[in-house]
Amino acid sequence: MSKTFILPIRKILYSAMIVGSCFVVNTAAQAKAVDPVASYTLDCNDTFSCPDSLLPRVAFWVEVFSRWDTSTAIFHDKDNPHRVYSTVKRKEGCRRSRKGDSVYRERRRLKKSLLSVNSKLAKGRSLSKSEQRLKDLFIGEPISNIKSAADRIRCQSGNKDRMKTALSHFMSYRPVILDALKSQNITSELQYLPFVESAFNPNAVSHVGAAGLWQIMPSTGRTLGLTVNNKVDERFDPTSASYAAALYFRNSVDNLSETAFENGLTVVNKELNPFVITSYNYGVRGMERAINQVNLDYERLLREYKSPSFQTAVKNFYASFLAARHVAKNAEKFFGHIEQDTSINLGSHNIVNVKRATSAKRFAAQTGVKVESLKKLNPALKSVIWKHKALIPKGYQMKLPYREAGWSTQMASLYQLPAEREEPGFLWHRVRSGQTACGIAERYNASCRALRKLNNLDRKGTIFVGKKIKVPTRSGGISLAKSKKIPASAPVVSDLQVSSSAPSKTNAMTRYKVKSGDTSCSIARRFGMKCRELLALNGLNRSSIIRVGQRLTVTAENSWHTVRRGQTACGIAESYRVRCSQLLDANRLKRNSTIRVGQRLRIPTQRY
């Protein structure tokens, strides 16, 4: 998909239909002739177009999905993927290639051979048998094309074994995908796209952060209504992700149709859909720019459209989709009978609303459902939940095995238990001059790798003097919350529904109901708060999404005081006619606590 939605295919397969013969090169670099790529009759109708110029690419894609497995490295021309030079058998295929290995050596051999063919032809010299075979791949083309091709050699792994596994998964995921597409009135043919994106692996993660069955990027997932945070990632839930993908396609169809109309074009599905599918890899805005330049002419798009990001992967995306669709529709012809993976169960289940944050272990114990079963039913919950490092968040819609009687009794028992709390598994450290990430980790007897991951640092562990970073500790986890009595002087949080933009002034803190167009920071500004204060007060972070109708805790107007030079906590309390102990309690301060200029203090509403 696009950079704004998702980037894999990721390890995109390339297509080719060749005139001459291919060669297989084993690890000893010995060539062996193989049959050329066959041609295929595609099912192209009023939904999808199959331009003639695209057929060679699609034909090779079909064979990548059905002929070569992931241990086969295929060498081809980057700009003309229908031209395949050779293949090498290697356990990793093209992946993890290093200087000096079989992939490296074959690439160099092919480049040398192509340059040799070009040179000999230019000088009128005779070719060797292997060089003649290379020349036959350029029949009808100028000699100069052979020389330029030497710089376009690319390696691509096969996909046959992954495709076979994907077909067994497809049978289980298909019903929910069809329902999602139907909900947005989108063609059911898009059900085949996950073959290209993730091979129907709901746990797939790309090197750029795209995840799940539909390989959705985090930011795009949030815009499509998915929850993506440090505890919950609905991109890994096949049902939620499928409905999000369907919404993406609905938006793509609408936006690209409008662009076409603005250009005076008549929009028909057959011409529009190649652009819609390509937008999943390249982005809707990118396809809008393309339509403005080449209209709804997909062949012209591949031939004329120029952009730094419109490269090989994007150009082959639609062709790969058509090929995957063809193989899936003719699966028995290519693979014989495929058994459905019965371990995948998206069938009946009960959903309970978690009214209080709780641990997965406690939830499993109270319901009698094994943790592994809960994990399977709730793939959106991240590993930090299952590792007992964080609580299932309040408000989460937890799936349980279907019971006609439901789970209300078990839930009632769960909420009668003492509350649990999370202990942060890190401490803060302010970076000083000369310190390194791994040096800091060593000082605290922590893992450097864990520190880099916790702070989202690059591979070099780049840190900056004066910045605070988190250092992982072993103390993090879940414990029982201590029961505390609320002091009479403490600010009270009311649960009033506020109908206007201003909160009630009867309490130091109150509730605000989120309205359309609100953001966390705009609400904070409205009530004289800093954005980070509102986030902290509500247990949110910068990436959290707030929804219309959600209630947030806010402070009443004039309930904050910014410390000025020379002021003391008790002096501030006296100026507001509140007891010093009340102000200290409201701000979690002690008598010997230091307050700083610019610090903001909550002022309790009770006066003396």
PETAHU-V664675 format. One record per pair of residues at least 4 apart in sequence whose ideal C-beta (glycine too) atoms are under 7 Angstrom apart, sorted by the first residue. I is the first residue (numbers start at 0). GAP is how many residues later the second one is. D is the distance in Angstrom with one decimal. If there is no record, write none. Layout:
I/GAP/D + I/GAP/D
This chain:
0/4/4.0 + 0/5/3.5 + 0/6/6.7 + 0/214/6.4 + 0/279/4.0 + 0/280/5.2 + 1/277/6.3 + 1/278/6.7 + 1/279/6.0 + 1/280/5.0 + 1/281/2.9 + 1/284/6.4 + 2/4/6.2 + 2/280/6.0 + 3/216/5.8 + 3/279/4.8 + 4/211/6.5 + 4/212/5.8 + 4/215/4.3 + 4/243/6.1 + 4/275/6.5 + 4/278/6.7 + 5/204/3.9 + 5/209/4.2 + 5/210/5.2 + 5/211/5.0 + 5/214/6.9 + 6/199/5.9 + 6/201/4.7 + 6/203/5.3 + 7/189/5.8 + 7/198/4.4 + 7/202/5.6 + 7/207/4.7 + 8/187/5.3 + 8/188/6.5 + 8/272/6.7 + 8/304/6.1 + 8/308/6.3 + 8/311/6.3 + 9/196/4.7 + 10/146/6.5 + 11/301/4.5 + 11/304/5.6 + 11/308/6.5 + 12/48/5.9 + 12/51/4.2 + 12/143/5.7 + 12/146/5.6 + 12/307/5.9 + 13/46/6.9 + 13/62/5.4 + 13/67/4.0 + 13/140/7.0 + 13/142/4.6 + 13/302/5.9 + 14/41/6.6 + 14/42/3.4 + 14/43/6.0 + 14/44/6.6 + 14/45/3.4 + 14/46/4.2 + 14/66/4.9 + 14/67/6.6 + 14/301/6.5 + 14/304/5.4 + 14/308/6.9 + 15/21/6.0 + 15/40/6.4 + 15/44/3.7 + 15/60/5.5 + 15/65/5.0 + 15/66/4.1 + 15/67/5.9 + 15/68/4.4 + 16/20/4.9 + 16/22/6.7 + 16/39/3.4 + 16/42/4.5 + 16/43/5.9 + 16/65/4.7 + 17/4/6.3 + 17/18/4.9 + 17/19/5.7 + 17/64/6.6 + 17/65/6.4 + 17/66/5.5 + 17/119/6.3 + 18/117/6.4 + 18/118/6.4 + 18/120/5.6 + 19/113/5.9 + 19/116/3.5 + 19/117/5.3 + 20/12/4.9 + 20/15/6.1 + 20/112/6.0 + 21/12/5.0 + 21/14/6.3 + 21/62/5.3 + 21/64/6.6 + 21/65/6.9 + 22/8/4.2 + 22/9/6.1 + 22/10/5.9 + 22/11/6.9 + 22/63/4.6 + 23/8/4.5 + 23/10/5.3 + 23/62/7.0 + 23/63/5.1 + 24/4/5.5 + 24/5/6.6 + 24/6/5.6 + 24/61/5.0 + 24/62/6.7 + 24/63/4.9 + 24/81/5.7 + 25/4/5.6 + 25/63/5.8 + 26/62/6.7 + 26/75/5.4 + 28/76/6.3 + 28/77/6.7 + 28/80/6.8 + 30/55/6.9 + 30/99/6.3 + 36/22/5.5 + 36/23/5.3 + 36/26/5.4 + 37/21/6.8 + 38/20/5.6 + 39/19/5.4 + 39/22/5.3 + 39/286/6.3 + 41/8/5.0 + 41/16/6.4 + 41/280/6.2 + 41/284/5.7 + 42/283/6.9 + 42/286/6.6 + 43/4/5.6 + 43/5/6.3 + 43/6/3.6 + 45/223/6.2 + 45/224/5.4 + 46/140/5.5 + 46/142/5.6 + 46/222/5.5 + 46/223/6.6 + 46/226/6.2 + 47/141/6.8 + 47/222/6.6 + 47/225/5.5 + 47/226/7.0 + 47/274/6.8 + 48/221/4.8 + 48/222/6.4 + 48/225/6.1 + 48/249/6.5 + 49/4/6.3 + 49/5/6.6 + 49/272/6.6 + 50/247/6.0 + 50/248/4.5 + 52/246/5.2 + 53/4/5.8 + 53/265/5.5 + 54/4/6.1 + 55/4/6.7 + 55/26/3.7 + 56/4/6.4 + 56/24/5.6 + 56/25/6.2 + 56/259/6.3 + 56/262/4.0 + 57/4/6.5 + 57/261/4.9 + 57/264/4.9 + 57/265/5.0 + 59/4/6.3 + 59/21/6.4 + 59/22/6.3 + 59/24/7.0 + 60/4/6.4 + 60/258/5.7 + 60/259/5.1 + 60/262/3.1 + 61/4/6.0 + 61/261/4.6 + 61/264/5.8 + 61/265/6.0 + 62/4/4.0 + 62/5/6.7 + 63/4/5.8 + 63/94/5.6 + 63/95/5.3 + 64/94/5.4 + 64/95/6.6 + 64/98/4.6 + 64/258/5.9 + 64/259/6.1 + 64/262/4.6 + 65/94/5.9 + 65/97/6.8 + 65/261/5.4 + 65/268/4.3 + 66/93/6.2 + 67/4/4.1 + 67/6/6.2 + 67/19/6.9 + 67/90/2.8 + 67/92/5.8 + 68/89/5.0 + 68/91/4.3 + 68/92/4.6 + 69/23/5.1 + 69/87/5.3 + 69/88/5.8 + 69/89/6.4 + 69/91/5.7 + 69/92/6.1 + 70/18/6.1 + 70/19/6.3 + 70/20/5.4 + 70/22/5.9 + 71/15/5.3 + 71/17/6.1 + 71/21/6.2 + 71/85/6.8 + 71/86/4.1 + 72/14/6.3 + 72/15/4.4 + 72/17/5.3 + 72/20/5.1 + 72/21/4.7 + 72/30/5.5 + 72/82/5.2 + 72/84/6.2 + 73/10/6.2 + 73/13/5.1 + 73/81/6.9 + 73/82/4.9 + 73/84/6.4 + 74/10/4.7 + 74/11/5.0 + 74/12/6.9 + 74/31/6.2 + 74/32/6.8 + 74/35/6.0 + 74/78/5.9 + 74/80/5.6 + 75/5/5.3 + 75/7/6.1 + 75/8/4.7 + 75/9/6.5 + 75/78/5.9 + 75/80/6.5 + 76/4/6.6 + 76/6/4.1 + 76/72/5.5 + 76/75/5.2 + 77/74/4.2 + 77/76/4.3 + 77/234/5.5 + 78/73/5.5 + 80/235/6.5 + 82/54/5.3 + 84/25/5.2 + 85/20/6.4 + 85/24/6.6 + 87/14/5.3 + 87/15/6.4 + 87/18/5.2 + 89/12/5.5 + 89/13/6.5 + 91/4/5.0 + 92/64/3.0 + 92/65/6.6 + 93/9/6.0 + 93/61/3.9 + 93/62/5.9 + 93/63/4.7 + 94/62/6.3 + 96/4/5.8 + 96/6/4.0 + 96/7/6.1 + 97/6/6.9 + 98/5/5.4 + 99/4/5.7 + 101/4/6.1 + 102/4/6.4 + 102/52/5.6 + 103/4/6.6 + 104/4/6.2 + 105/4/6.3 + 106/4/6.5 + 106/46/5.5 + 106/48/6.7 + 107/4/6.3 + 108/4/6.2 + 109/4/6.3 + 109/43/5.3 + 110/4/6.4 + 110/39/4.7 + 110/42/6.0 + 111/4/6.2 + 112/4/6.4 + 112/17/6.9 + 112/18/6.3 + 112/21/5.9 + 113/4/6.5 + 113/20/6.4 + 113/32/5.7 + 113/35/5.7 + 113/36/4.1 + 114/4/6.2 + 114/32/6.6 + 114/35/5.2 + 115/4/6.2 + 115/15/6.3 + 116/4/6.2 + 116/10/6.3 + 116/14/4.8 + 116/17/5.3 + 116/18/5.5 + 116/29/5.5 + 117/4/6.3 + 117/25/6.0 + 117/28/4.4 + 117/29/4.1 + 118/4/6.4 + 119/5/4.1 + 119/7/5.7 + 119/11/7.0 + 120/22/5.0 + 121/21/6.1 + 126/4/3.9 + 126/5/4.6 + 126/8/6.2 + 127/4/6.9 + 128/4/6.9 + 129/4/6.9 + 130/4/6.4 + 131/4/6.6 + 137/7/5.8 + 137/8/5.4 + 140/4/4.4 + 143/4/6.4 + 144/4/6.1 + 147/4/7.0 + 158/4/5.4 + 159/4/6.7 + 160/4/6.7 + 161/4/6.0 + 161/37/4.5 + 162/4/6.5 + 162/32/6.9 + 162/36/6.9 + 162/164/6.4 + 163/171/5.4 + 164/4/6.7 + 164/34/7.0 + 165/4/6.0 + 165/29/5.6 + 165/33/4.2 + 165/34/4.3 + 166/161/6.6 + 166/164/5.2 + 166/168/6.7 + 166/171/4.7 + 167/170/5.6 + 167/171/6.0 + 167/172/5.9 + 167/173/4.4 + 168/4/6.1 + 168/31/3.9 + 168/172/5.4 + 168/175/6.3 + 169/4/5.8 + 169/30/5.3 + 169/158/6.7 + 170/169/4.1 + 171/168/6.1 + 171/169/5.9 + 171/172/3.8 + 171/174/6.5 + 172/4/5.7 + 172/27/6.1 + 172/40/6.8 + 172/65/5.6 + 173/4/6.1 + 173/17/6.1 + 174/4/6.5 + 175/4/6.4 + 175/62/6.4 + 175/63/5.1 + 175/66/5.6 + 175/170/5.5 + 176/4/6.4 + 176/14/4.9 + 176/65/4.9 + 177/4/6.1 + 177/10/5.6 + 177/13/6.1 + 178/4/6.4 + 179/62/4.0 + 179/63/4.5 + 179/66/4.1 + 180/5/4.5 + 180/7/5.5 + 180/9/5.8 + 180/10/6.7 + 180/65/5.1 + 182/60/6.7 + 182/63/6.2 + 183/62/4.3 + 183/63/6.1 + 183/65/6.6 + 183/66/4.0 + 185/4/6.1 + 185/60/5.7 + 185/63/4.9 + 185/64/6.0 + 188/136/6.7 + 189/59/6.1 + 191/129/6.7 + 191/132/5.4 + 191/133/4.2 + 191/136/5.3 + 192/4/6.1 + 192/87/6.9 + 192/128/6.0 + 193/4/5.4 + 193/6/5.1 + 193/19/5.3 + 193/20/6.2 + 194/4/6.3 + 194/5/6.7 + 194/129/3.8 + 194/133/6.2 + 195/124/5.0 + 195/125/5.6 + 195/128/5.3 + 196/17/6.0 + 196/18/4.3 + 197/6/4.0 + 197/14/7.0 + 197/15/5.5 + 197/17/5.4 + 199/13/6.5 + 201/10/5.8 + 201/11/4.7 + 201/34/6.0 + 201/36/5.0 + 201/177/6.4 + 202/33/6.5 + 203/7/6.9 + 203/8/6.8 + 203/11/6.6 + 204/6/4.8 + 205/4/4.2 + 205/9/6.1 + 208/8/6.2 + 208/9/6.1 + 209/5/4.1 + 209/6/6.2 + 209/7/5.2 + 210/4/6.7 + 210/5/6.5 + 210/22/6.9 + 210/24/4.6 + 210/25/6.3 + 211/4/5.8 + 211/23/3.9 + 211/24/5.0 + 211/29/4.7 + 212/25/4.9 + 212/28/5.3 + 212/29/6.9 + 213/27/5.0 + 213/28/6.9 + 213/31/4.2 + 215/4/5.8 + 215/5/4.6 + 215/19/4.7 + 215/25/6.2 + 215/28/6.4 + 216/4/6.7 + 217/4/6.8 + 217/10/4.8 + 218/4/6.8 + 219/4/6.3 + 220/5/3.9 + 220/7/4.9 + 220/13/7.0 + 220/14/5.0 + 220/23/6.3 + 221/4/6.3 + 221/6/5.5 + 221/323/5.7 + 223/20/4.0 + 223/23/5.3 + 223/24/6.0 + 224/19/6.4 + 225/8/4.1 + 225/9/6.0 + 225/14/6.0 + 225/18/5.2 + 226/5/4.7 + 226/7/5.0 + 226/318/6.8 + 227/5/5.2 + 227/6/6.8 + 227/7/6.4 + 228/314/5.8 + 228/315/6.1 + 229/154/6.9 + 230/151/5.7 + 230/153/6.4 + 230/154/6.2 + 230/159/5.6 + 230/162/5.5 + 231/148/5.3 + 231/149/6.2 + 231/150/6.7 + 231/161/6.7 + 231/164/6.7 + 232/147/5.9 + 232/149/5.7 + 233/6/4.1 + 233/7/6.7 + 233/146/4.5 + 234/6/5.4 + 235/143/4.6 + 235/144/5.7 + 236/4/6.0 + 236/142/5.2 + 236/143/4.2 + 237/4/6.0 + 237/108/6.7 + 238/4/6.8 + 238/107/6.5 + 239/4/6.4 + 239/140/6.6 + 240/4/6.2 + 241/4/6.4 + 242/4/6.6 + 243/4/6.6 + 244/4/6.6 + 245/4/6.4 + 246/4/6.4 + 247/4/6.2 + 248/4/6.2 + 248/27/6.5 + 249/4/6.4 + 250/4/6.0 + 250/33/6.9 + 251/4/5.9 + 251/24/5.0 + 251/27/4.8 + 251/32/5.1 + 252/4/6.0 + 252/23/5.6 + 253/4/6.4 + 254/4/6.5 + 254/29/5.2 + 254/33/6.7 + 255/4/6.4 + 255/16/6.2 + 255/19/5.5 + 255/20/6.1 + 255/23/6.8 + 255/28/6.8 + 255/31/5.8 + 255/32/6.6 + 255/35/6.5 + 256/4/6.4 + 256/10/5.0 + 256/15/6.5 + 257/4/6.4 + 258/4/6.7 + 258/29/4.6 + 258/32/5.0 + 258/33/6.9 + 259/5/4.2 + 259/7/4.8 + 259/12/6.8 + 259/31/5.8 + 259/36/5.8 + 260/4/6.8 + 260/6/6.6 + 262/28/6.4 + 262/29/6.4 + 262/32/6.4 + 264/30/5.8 + 264/31/5.7 + 266/5/5.4 + 267/4/6.7 + 268/4/5.5 + 270/25/4.1 + 271/4/6.0 + 271/24/6.2 + 272/4/6.2 + 273/4/6.2 + 273/24/4.3 + 273/44/5.0 + 274/4/6.3 + 274/12/4.9 + 274/16/6.5 + 274/21/6.7 + 276/40/6.8 + 276/41/5.3 + 276/44/5.4 + 277/4/5.5 + 277/9/6.1 + 277/36/6.5 + 277/39/5.4 + 277/40/5.3 + 278/4/6.1 + 278/5/4.9 + 278/8/4.3 + 280/32/6.6 + 280/33/5.3 + 280/36/4.3 + 281/4/4.3 + 281/5/6.2 + 281/28/6.7 + 281/32/4.7 + 282/4/7.0 + 283/4/6.3 + 284/4/6.7 + 285/4/6.5 + 286/4/6.3 + 287/4/6.6 + 288/4/6.6 + 289/4/5.9 + 289/11/5.6 + 289/15/5.1 + 290/4/6.4 + 290/5/6.4 + 292/12/6.0 + 293/6/4.4 + 293/7/5.0 + 293/10/5.8 + 293/11/5.6 + 296/4/6.5 + 297/4/6.8 + 298/4/6.2 + 299/4/5.3 + 300/4/4.9 + 301/13/5.6 + 304/5/5.9 + 305/4/6.9 + 309/4/5.3 + 310/4/7.0 + 311/4/6.2 + 312/4/6.6 + 315/4/5.6 + 316/4/6.6 + 317/4/6.6 + 318/4/6.4 + 319/4/6.2 + 320/4/6.2 + 321/4/6.3 + 322/4/6.4 + 323/4/6.1 + 324/4/6.2 + 325/4/6.3 + 326/4/6.7 + 326/7/5.6 + 329/4/6.1 + 330/4/5.6 + 330/7/5.6 + 331/4/6.2 + 331/5/6.3 + 347/54/4.0 + 348/28/6.1 + 348/50/4.7 + 348/51/6.3 + 348/52/6.2 + 348/53/5.2 + 349/50/4.7 + 349/52/5.7 + 349/53/6.1 + 349/56/5.9 + 349/57/5.8 + 350/46/5.2 + 350/47/6.9 + 350/48/5.7 + 351/46/5.2 + 351/48/6.2 + 351/55/5.4 + 351/59/5.7 + 352/42/6.8 + 352/44/6.1 + 353/4/6.6 + 353/38/5.5 + 353/40/6.0 + 353/41/6.5 + 353/42/4.6 + 353/44/5.4 + 354/39/6.7 + 354/60/6.2 + 355/38/5.8 + 355/59/5.8 + 355/63/6.6 + 356/34/4.0 + 356/35/6.4 + 356/36/5.7 + 356/37/4.8 + 356/63/6.9 + 357/4/5.3 + 357/5/5.4 + 357/33/5.8 + 357/34/5.6 + 357/56/6.5 + 357/62/6.1 + 358/4/6.7 + 358/29/6.1 + 358/32/5.6 + 358/61/5.5 + 358/119/5.0 + 359/4/6.2 + 359/11/5.7 + 359/14/6.4 + 359/25/5.4 + 359/26/5.7 + 359/28/6.8 + 359/32/6.2 + 360/4/6.3 + 360/10/6.8 + 360/27/5.9 + 361/4/6.1 + 361/52/7.0 + 361/55/6.9 + 361/58/6.8 + 362/4/6.2 + 362/11/6.8 + 362/29/6.3 + 362/51/6.9 + 363/5/5.7 + 363/6/6.3 + 363/7/4.7 + 363/10/5.8 + 365/44/5.4 + 365/47/5.7 + 365/48/4.4 + 366/33/6.3 + 366/40/6.4 + 366/43/4.9 + 368/4/5.2 + 368/5/5.6 + 368/31/6.2 + 368/32/6.3 + 370/4/6.2 + 370/15/6.7 + 371/4/6.5 + 372/4/6.4 + 372/28/6.9 + 373/4/5.9 + 374/11/5.5 + 376/22/4.2 + 376/23/6.9 + 377/20/6.2 + 377/21/5.4 + 380/4/4.4 + 380/5/6.9 + 380/11/6.7 + 382/4/5.6 + 383/5/4.6 + 383/6/4.4 + 384/5/5.5 + 384/7/5.9 + 387/89/6.2 + 387/90/5.8 + 388/36/6.1 + 388/87/5.7 + 388/88/5.8 + 389/32/5.6 + 390/29/5.9 + 390/31/5.7 + 390/87/6.3 + 391/4/5.5 + 391/6/6.7 + 399/7/5.6 + 402/4/6.5 + 406/4/5.6 + 407/4/6.3 + 408/4/6.7 + 409/4/6.3 + 410/4/6.6 + 411/4/6.8 + 417/62/5.1 + 417/63/6.8 + 418/62/4.3 + 419/58/5.3 + 419/59/7.0 + 419/60/6.1 + 419/61/6.3 + 420/58/6.0 + 420/60/4.1 + 421/56/6.0 + 422/52/6.2 + 422/53/5.5 + 422/54/5.6 + 422/56/5.9 + 423/52/5.8 + 424/47/6.0 + 424/48/5.9 + 424/50/6.7 + 424/51/2.0 + 424/52/6.9 + 425/28/6.1 + 425/44/4.0 + 425/45/5.9 + 425/46/5.3 + 425/47/5.9 + 425/50/6.8 + 426/44/5.3 + 426/46/5.7 + 427/40/5.0 + 427/42/6.4 + 428/11/5.8 + 428/39/6.8 + 428/40/5.8 + 428/42/5.0 + 429/36/6.9 + 429/38/5.1 + 430/4/5.4 + 430/32/5.1 + 430/33/6.4 + 430/34/5.5 + 430/35/6.5 + 430/36/5.3 + 430/38/6.3 + 431/33/6.6 + 432/32/5.2 + 434/4/5.5 + 434/5/5.6 + 435/4/6.9 + 435/25/6.6 + 436/4/6.5 + 436/11/6.3 + 436/14/5.8 + 436/15/6.1 + 436/20/6.0 + 436/24/3.2 + 436/26/5.3 + 437/4/6.2 + 437/10/3.9 + 437/23/6.1 + 438/4/6.5 + 439/4/6.8 + 439/11/6.9 + 439/31/6.4 + 440/5/4.5 + 440/6/6.3 + 440/7/4.2 + 440/10/4.4 + 440/30/6.8 + 443/27/4.9 + 445/4/6.3 + 445/5/5.9 + 445/25/5.5 + 445/26/5.0 + 445/27/7.0 + 446/4/6.6 + 446/25/6.6 + 447/4/6.5 + 447/13/6.8 + 448/4/6.4 + 449/4/6.1 + 449/22/4.5 + 450/4/6.4 + 450/20/6.1 + 450/21/6.0 + 451/5/4.2 + 451/9/5.1 + 453/16/4.9 + 453/18/5.4 + 454/14/5.0 + 454/15/5.6 + 456/4/5.0 + 456/5/6.2 + 456/6/6.9 + 457/4/5.4 + 462/4/6.5 + 462/6/6.1 + 485/4/5.2 + 486/98/5.5 + 488/90/6.8 + 488/92/6.5 + 488/93/3.8 + 488/96/5.1 + 488/115/6.0 + 488/117/6.3 + 489/95/5.6 + 489/96/6.3 + 490/16/6.7 + 490/17/3.6 + 490/18/5.3 + 490/95/5.3 + 490/111/6.3 + 490/113/5.4 + 491/15/5.3 + 492/16/5.0 + 492/60/5.7 + 493/10/6.9 + 493/13/5.1 + 493/16/4.9 + 493/17/6.4 + 494/16/5.6 + 495/8/5.6 + 495/14/5.9 + 495/15/5.8 + 496/16/5.8 + 497/5/5.5 + 497/6/6.6 + 497/12/6.9 + 497/13/6.4 + 497/14/5.3 + 497/15/5.8 + 500/25/6.5 + 502/7/4.6 + 502/9/5.8 + 502/24/6.3 + 502/51/5.5 + 502/53/5.5 + 503/6/4.9 + 503/52/6.9 + 504/51/4.8 + 504/52/6.5 + 506/49/6.3 + 506/98/6.1 + 507/47/6.4 + 507/48/5.9 + 507/51/4.7 + 507/78/7.0 + 507/94/6.1 + 507/95/6.9 + 507/96/5.5 + 507/97/4.9 + 508/44/5.6 + 508/45/6.8 + 508/46/5.4 + 508/47/6.9 + 509/44/6.4 + 509/46/6.1 + 510/40/4.5 + 510/41/6.9 + 510/42/6.2 + 511/11/6.2 + 511/39/6.8 + 511/40/5.2 + 511/42/4.6 + 512/36/6.5 + 512/38/5.5 + 513/4/5.0 + 513/32/5.2 + 513/33/6.5 + 513/34/5.7 + 513/35/6.4 + 513/36/4.6 + 513/38/6.4 + 514/33/6.4 + 515/32/5.4 + 517/4/5.8 + 517/5/5.5 + 517/28/6.9 + 518/4/7.0 + 519/4/6.4 + 519/11/6.2 + 519/14/5.8 + 519/15/6.0 + 519/20/6.5 + 519/26/5.9 + 520/4/6.4 + 520/10/4.0 + 521/4/6.5 + 522/4/6.8 + 522/11/6.4 + 522/29/6.4 + 522/31/6.6 + 523/5/4.2 + 523/6/6.2 + 523/7/4.6 + 523/9/6.7 + 523/10/4.0 + 526/27/4.6 + 526/28/5.9 + 526/30/6.6 + 527/29/6.2 + 527/32/6.2 + 528/4/4.8 + 528/5/5.0 + 528/25/6.7 + 528/26/5.8 + 530/4/6.4 + 531/4/6.1 + 532/4/6.1 + 533/4/6.4 + 533/18/6.9 + 533/20/6.7 + 534/5/4.3 + 534/6/6.1 + 536/16/5.2 + 537/14/5.2 + 537/15/5.5 + 539/4/3.9 + 545/4/5.3 + 545/6/6.9 + 554/4/4.7 + 554/5/6.1 + 554/47/6.8 + 558/43/6.2 + 558/44/5.3 + 559/40/5.1 + 559/41/6.9 + 559/42/6.2 + 559/43/6.7 + 560/11/5.7 + 560/40/5.0 + 560/42/5.5 + 561/36/6.5 + 561/38/5.4 + 562/4/5.4 + 562/32/5.3 + 562/33/6.5 + 562/34/5.7 + 562/35/6.4 + 562/36/4.6 + 562/38/6.6 + 563/33/6.5 + 564/32/5.3 + 566/4/5.6 + 566/5/5.6 + 567/4/6.9 + 568/4/6.4 + 568/11/6.5 + 568/14/6.1 + 568/15/6.3 + 568/20/6.3 + 568/26/5.6 + 569/4/6.4 + 569/10/3.9 + 570/4/6.7 + 571/4/6.7 + 571/11/6.7 + 571/29/6.4 + 572/5/5.1 + 572/6/6.4 + 572/7/4.4 + 572/9/6.9 + 572/10/4.1 + 575/27/5.0 + 576/30/4.8 + 576/31/6.1 + 577/4/4.9 + 577/5/5.7 + 577/25/6.6 + 577/26/5.5 + 577/28/6.5 + 577/29/6.1 + 577/30/6.7 + 578/29/5.9 + 579/4/6.3 + 580/4/6.2 + 581/4/6.3 + 581/22/4.7 + 581/24/6.3 + 582/4/6.4 + 582/18/6.6 + 582/20/6.8 + 582/21/6.5 + 583/5/4.4 + 583/6/6.7 + 583/7/7.0 + 585/16/4.6 + 585/18/4.6 + 586/14/5.2 + 586/15/5.5 + 588/4/4.1 + 594/4/5.3
